[in-house]
């Protein structure tokens, strides 16, 4: 799995998850349970991970949704 996005923005994570789910791209949000460690302050970013074989397609779809600026460098 490779990281395509890292953010603290829970709304953005939800939007990206919806996009990936609609396109049937398997994904995983890493570090989302770190809230217990950080005290629910939201300063630790969550990472959206996808299979390396789907990374290009996932990036393209996210860019087409107008969110290219949120993507991590390949």
N, CA, C and O atoms as a GROMACS GRO file, in nm:
protein
  296
    1UNK      N    1   0.085  -0.117   0.000
    1UNK     CA    2   0.000   0.000   0.000
    1UNK      C    3   0.090   0.124   0.000
    1UNK      O    4   0.199   0.124   0.057
    2UNK      N    5   0.040   0.228  -0.066
    2UNK     CA    6   0.114   0.354  -0.072
    2UNK      C    7   0.025   0.467  -0.024
    2UNK      O    8  -0.097   0.463  -0.039
    3UNK      N    9   0.088   0.567   0.033
    3UNK     CA   10   0.016   0.684   0.082
    3UNK      C   11  -0.011   0.779  -0.034
    3UNK      O   12   0.079   0.813  -0.110
    4UNK      N   13  -0.136   0.820  -0.046
    4UNK     CA   14  -0.168   0.919  -0.149
    4UNK      C   15  -0.207   1.053  -0.089
    4UNK      O   16  -0.206   1.155  -0.159
    5UNK      N   17  -0.240   1.054   0.039
    5UNK     CA   18  -0.286   1.178   0.101
    5UNK      C   19  -0.260   1.172   0.251
    5UNK      O   20  -0.273   1.066   0.313
    6UNK      N   21  -0.224   1.285   0.309
    6UNK     CA   22  -0.206   1.297   0.454
    6UNK      C   23  -0.269   1.428   0.498
    6UNK      O   24  -0.236   1.534   0.445
    7UNK      N   25  -0.359   1.420   0.594
    7UNK     CA   26  -0.429   1.542   0.638
    7UNK      C   27  -0.486   1.526   0.778
    7UNK      O   28  -0.505   1.414   0.827
    8UNK      N   29  -0.512   1.639   0.840
    8UNK     CA   30  -0.584   1.643   0.969
    8UNK      C   31  -0.732   1.671   0.947
    8UNK      O   32  -0.811   1.663   1.041
    9UNK      N   33  -0.769   1.705   0.825
    9UNK     CA   34  -0.905   1.747   0.792
    9UNK      C   35  -0.997   1.625   0.779
    9UNK      O   36  -0.993   1.553   0.679
   10UNK      N   37  -1.080   1.605   0.881
   10UNK     CA   38  -1.167   1.487   0.883
   10UNK      C   39  -1.273   1.492   0.773
   10UNK      O   40  -1.316   1.387   0.724
   11UNK      N   41  -1.315   1.611   0.735
   11UNK     CA   42  -1.412   1.624   0.627
   11UNK      C   43  -1.348   1.583   0.495
   11UNK      O   44  -1.409   1.511   0.416
   12UNK      N   45  -1.226   1.628   0.470
   12UNK     CA   46  -1.154   1.590   0.350
   12UNK      C   47  -1.135   1.439   0.343
   12UNK      O   48  -1.151   1.378   0.237
   13UNK      N   49  -1.100   1.379   0.454
   13UNK     CA   50  -1.084   1.233   0.458
   13UNK      C   51  -1.214   1.165   0.418
   13UNK      O   52  -1.213   1.070   0.340
   14UNK      N   53  -1.324   1.214   0.471
   14UNK     CA   54  -1.454   1.157   0.439
   14UNK      C   55  -1.486   1.170   0.290
   14UNK      O   56  -1.538   1.076   0.229
   15UNK      N   57  -1.456   1.286   0.233
   15UNK     CA   58  -1.481   1.308   0.090
   15UNK      C   59  -1.396   1.213   0.006
   15UNK      O   60  -1.447   1.151  -0.087
   16UNK      N   61  -1.268   1.203   0.038
   16UNK     CA   62  -1.178   1.115  -0.037
   16UNK      C   63  -1.224   0.970  -0.024
   16UNK      O   64  -1.225   0.896  -0.122
   17UNK      N   65  -1.261   0.929   0.096
   17UNK     CA   66  -1.311   0.793   0.114
   17UNK      C   67  -1.434   0.768   0.029
   17UNK      O   68  -1.448   0.661  -0.030
   18UNK      N   69  -1.524   0.864   0.022
   18UNK     CA   70  -1.645   0.850  -0.060
   18UNK      C   71  -1.610   0.835  -0.208
   18UNK      O   72  -1.668   0.753  -0.278
   19UNK      N   73  -1.516   0.916  -0.253
   19UNK     CA   74  -1.473   0.909  -0.393
   19UNK      C   75  -1.413   0.772  -0.423
   19UNK      O   76  -1.449   0.708  -0.522
   20UNK      N   77  -1.322   0.727  -0.338
   20UNK     CA   78  -1.256   0.599  -0.361
   20UNK      C   79  -1.355   0.482  -0.353
   20UNK      O   80  -1.346   0.387  -0.431
   21UNK      N   81  -1.446   0.490  -0.260
   21UNK     CA   82  -1.547   0.384  -0.247
   21UNK      C   83  -1.636   0.380  -0.370
   21UNK      O   84  -1.667   0.272  -0.421
   22UNK      N   85  -1.678   0.496  -0.419
   22UNK     CA   86  -1.763   0.501  -0.538
   22UNK      C   87  -1.694   0.442  -0.660
   22UNK      O   88  -1.758   0.385  -0.747
   23UNK      N   89  -1.562   0.456  -0.665
   23UNK     CA   90  -1.485   0.403  -0.777
   23UNK      C   91  -1.433   0.261  -0.751
   23UNK      O   92  -1.358   0.206  -0.830
   24UNK      N   93  -1.475   0.205  -0.639
   24UNK     CA   94  -1.436   0.070  -0.599
   24UNK      C   95  -1.284   0.054  -0.589
   24UNK      O   96  -1.227  -0.046  -0.634
   25UNK      N   97  -1.220   0.153  -0.531
   25UNK     CA   98  -1.077   0.147  -0.505
   25UNK      C   99  -1.060   0.119  -0.357
   25UNK      O  100  -1.098   0.200  -0.272
   26UNK      N  101  -1.001   0.004  -0.326
   26UNK     CA  102  -0.979  -0.032  -0.186
   26UNK      C  103  -0.882   0.068  -0.123
   26UNK      O  104  -0.782   0.106  -0.184
   27UNK      N  105  -0.913   0.109  -0.003
   27UNK     CA  106  -0.829   0.206   0.066
   27UNK      C  107  -0.832   0.179   0.216
   27UNK      O  108  -0.915   0.104   0.267
   28UNK      N  109  -0.739   0.242   0.284
   28UNK     CA  110  -0.725   0.226   0.428
   28UNK      C  111  -0.684   0.361   0.486
   28UNK      O  112  -0.593   0.426   0.434
   29UNK      N  113  -0.750   0.404   0.593
   29UNK     CA  114  -0.711   0.527   0.660
   29UNK      C  115  -0.623   0.488   0.779
   29UNK      O  116  -0.671   0.437   0.880
   30UNK      N  117  -0.495   0.514   0.764
   30UNK     CA  118  -0.400   0.481   0.870
   30UNK      C  119  -0.397   0.594   0.972
   30UNK      O  120  -0.421   0.710   0.940
   31UNK      N  121  -0.368   0.557   1.093
   31UNK     CA  122  -0.351   0.652   1.204
   31UNK      C  123  -0.481   0.715   1.252
   31UNK      O  124  -0.476   0.810   1.330
   32UNK      N  125  -0.596   0.666   1.209
   32UNK     CA  126  -0.720   0.728   1.254
   32UNK      C  127  -0.750   0.699   1.400
   32UNK      O  128  -0.829   0.770   1.462
   33UNK      N  129  -0.690   0.596   1.456
   33UNK     CA  130  -0.712   0.567   1.598
   33UNK      C  131  -0.609   0.635   1.688
   33UNK      O  132  -0.606   0.609   1.808
   34UNK      N  133  -0.526   0.720   1.630
   34UNK     CA  134  -0.427   0.793   1.709
   34UNK      C  135  -0.493   0.902   1.793
   34UNK      O  136  -0.427   0.961   1.879
   35UNK      N  137  -0.621   0.929   1.772
   35UNK     CA  138  -0.691   1.031   1.850
   35UNK      C  139  -0.684   0.998   1.999
   35UNK      O  140  -0.678   1.088   2.083
   36UNK      N  141  -0.686   0.870   2.031
   36UNK     CA  142  -0.679   0.831   2.172
   36UNK      C  143  -0.544   0.870   2.232
   36UNK      O  144  -0.535   0.907   2.348
   37UNK      N  145  -0.440   0.860   2.151
   37UNK     CA  146  -0.306   0.894   2.198
   37UNK      C  147  -0.288   1.045   2.207
   37UNK      O  148  -0.227   1.094   2.302
   38UNK      N  149  -0.340   1.116   2.110
   38UNK     CA  150  -0.320   1.262   2.105
   38UNK      C  151  -0.422   1.337   2.189
   38UNK      O  152  -0.412   1.459   2.202
   39UNK      N  153  -0.518   1.269   2.246
   39UNK     CA  154  -0.618   1.334   2.328
   39UNK      C  155  -0.728   1.401   2.248
   39UNK      O  156  -0.788   1.498   2.294
   40UNK      N  157  -0.754   1.351   2.126
   40UNK     CA  158  -0.858   1.400   2.037
   40UNK      C  159  -0.839   1.546   1.995
   40UNK      O  160  -0.936   1.616   1.969
   41UNK      N  161  -0.715   1.591   1.990
   41UNK     CA  162  -0.687   1.729   1.951
   41UNK      C  163  -0.678   1.746   1.800
   41UNK      O  164  -0.690   1.859   1.751
   42UNK      N  165  -0.657   1.640   1.727
   42UNK     CA  166  -0.656   1.646   1.582
   42UNK      C  167  -0.527   1.697   1.520
   42UNK      O  168  -0.528   1.739   1.405
   43UNK      N  169  -0.416   1.693   1.593
   43UNK     CA  170  -0.293   1.745   1.536
   43UNK      C  171  -0.210   1.638   1.466
   43UNK      O  172  -0.115   1.672   1.395
   44UNK      N  173  -0.242   1.512   1.484
   44UNK     CA  174  -0.172   1.406   1.413
   44UNK      C  175  -0.247   1.375   1.284
   44UNK      O  176  -0.364   1.338   1.287
   45UNK      N  177  -0.180   1.388   1.171
   45UNK     CA  178  -0.250   1.365   1.043
   45UNK      C  179  -0.283   1.218   1.021
   45UNK      O  180  -0.211   1.129   1.067
   46UNK      N  181  -0.390   1.195   0.950
   46UNK     CA  182  -0.428   1.061   0.907
   46UNK      C  183  -0.377   1.043   0.764
   46UNK      O  184  -0.368   1.139   0.688
   47UNK      N  185  -0.346   0.920   0.728
   47UNK     CA  186  -0.294   0.890   0.594
   47UNK      C  187  -0.393   0.801   0.520
   47UNK      O  188  -0.442   0.702   0.576
   48UNK      N  189  -0.421   0.836   0.397
   48UNK     CA  190  -0.505   0.750   0.313
   48UNK      C  191  -0.411   0.668   0.225
   48UNK      O  192  -0.329   0.721   0.151
   49UNK      N  193  -0.426   0.538   0.237
   49UNK     CA  194  -0.341   0.443   0.168
   49UNK      C  195  -0.424   0.366   0.065
   49UNK      O  196  -0.540   0.333   0.089
   50UNK      N  197  -0.364   0.338  -0.050
   50UNK     CA  198  -0.426   0.254  -0.153
   50UNK      C  199  -0.323   0.154  -0.203
   50UNK      O  200  -0.203   0.173  -0.184
   51UNK      N  201  -0.370   0.049  -0.266
   51UNK     CA  202  -0.281  -0.049  -0.327
   51UNK      C  203  -0.194   0.022  -0.430
   51UNK      O  204  -0.242   0.107  -0.505
   52UNK      N  205  -0.068  -0.012  -0.434
   52UNK     CA  206   0.026   0.053  -0.527
   52UNK      C  207  -0.021   0.042  -0.672
   52UNK      O  208   0.003   0.133  -0.751
   53UNK      N  209  -0.088  -0.067  -0.707
   53UNK     CA  210  -0.136  -0.085  -0.845
   53UNK      C  211  -0.251   0.008  -0.879
   53UNK      O  212  -0.277   0.034  -0.996
   54UNK      N  213  -0.321   0.058  -0.777
   54UNK     CA  214  -0.436   0.148  -0.798
   54UNK      C  215  -0.402   0.294  -0.770
   54UNK      O  216  -0.487   0.381  -0.787
   55UNK      N  217  -0.279   0.321  -0.729
   55UNK     CA  218  -0.242   0.456  -0.688
   55UNK      C  219  -0.259   0.558  -0.801
   55UNK      O  220  -0.313   0.667  -0.778
   56UNK      N  221  -0.216   0.525  -0.922
   56UNK     CA  222  -0.229   0.618  -1.034
   56UNK      C  223  -0.373   0.650  -1.063
   56UNK      O  224  -0.408   0.767  -1.083
   57UNK      N  225  -0.456   0.548  -1.066
   57UNK     CA  226  -0.599   0.568  -1.092
   57UNK      C  227  -0.664   0.650  -0.980
   57UNK      O  228  -0.743   0.740  -1.007
   58UNK      N  229  -0.629   0.619  -0.855
   58UNK     CA  230  -0.684   0.693  -0.741
   58UNK      C  231  -0.645   0.840  -0.749
   58UNK      O  232  -0.728   0.928  -0.725
   59UNK      N  233  -0.519   0.868  -0.781
   59UNK     CA  234  -0.472   1.005  -0.793
   59UNK      C  235  -0.547   1.080  -0.903
   59UNK      O  236  -0.586   1.195  -0.886
   60UNK      N  237  -0.566   1.013  -1.016
   60UNK     CA  238  -0.635   1.076  -1.129
   60UNK      C  239  -0.778   1.111  -1.091
   60UNK      O  240  -0.825   1.221  -1.121
   61UNK      N  241  -0.847   1.019  -1.027
   61UNK     CA  242  -0.987   1.041  -0.989
   61UNK      C  243  -0.998   1.154  -0.887
   61UNK      O  244  -1.089   1.237  -0.895
   62UNK      N  245  -0.907   1.158  -0.791
   62UNK     CA  246  -0.908   1.264  -0.691
   62UNK      C  247  -0.878   1.399  -0.757
   62UNK      O  248  -0.940   1.500  -0.724
   63UNK      N  249  -0.783   1.400  -0.850
   63UNK     CA  250  -0.751   1.523  -0.923
   63UNK      C  251  -0.871   1.571  -1.004
   63UNK      O  252  -0.899   1.691  -1.008
   64UNK      N  253  -0.941   1.478  -1.068
   64UNK     CA  254  -1.059   1.514  -1.146
   64UNK      C  255  -1.170   1.572  -1.059
   64UNK      O  256  -1.254   1.648  -1.106
   65UNK      N  257  -1.168   1.536  -0.930
   65UNK     CA  258  -1.267   1.590  -0.836
   65UNK      C  259  -1.225   1.728  -0.785
   65UNK      O  260  -1.294   1.787  -0.701
   66UNK      N  261  -1.113   1.779  -0.835
   66UNK     CA  262  -1.068   1.912  -0.796
   66UNK      C  263  -0.984   1.916  -0.670
   66UNK      O  264  -0.965   2.022  -0.610
   67UNK      N  265  -0.932   1.800  -0.630
   67UNK     CA  266  -0.857   1.793  -0.505
   67UNK      C  267  -0.710   1.757  -0.526
   67UNK      O  268  -0.645   1.702  -0.437
   68UNK      N  269  -0.657   1.787  -0.643
   68UNK     CA  270  -0.518   1.751  -0.676
   68UNK      C  271  -0.419   1.814  -0.578
   68UNK      O  272  -0.316   1.753  -0.548
   69UNK      N  273  -0.448   1.932  -0.530
   69UNK     CA  274  -0.358   2.000  -0.437
   69UNK      C  275  -0.342   1.929  -0.304
   69UNK      O  276  -0.249   1.958  -0.229
   70UNK      N  277  -0.432   1.839  -0.273
   70UNK     CA  278  -0.426   1.765  -0.146
   70UNK      C  279  -0.339   1.640  -0.154
   70UNK      O  280  -0.302   1.584  -0.051
   71UNK      N  281  -0.307   1.595  -0.275
   71UNK     CA  282  -0.234   1.470  -0.293
   71UNK      C  283  -0.089   1.483  -0.254
   71UNK      O  284  -0.028   1.589  -0.271
   72UNK      N  285  -0.033   1.376  -0.200
   72UNK     CA  286   0.110   1.369  -0.170
   72UNK      C  287   0.184   1.345  -0.300
   72UNK      O  288   0.129   1.288  -0.394
   73UNK      N  289   0.308   1.388  -0.305
   73UNK     CA  290   0.391   1.361  -0.422
   73UNK      C  291   0.410   1.211  -0.438
   73UNK      O  292   0.422   1.137  -0.341
   74UNK      N  293   0.411   1.169  -0.564
   74UNK     CA  294   0.425   1.024  -0.593
   74UNK      C  295   0.562   0.974  -0.559
   74UNK      O  296   0.591   0.856  -0.577
   0.00000   0.00000   0.00000
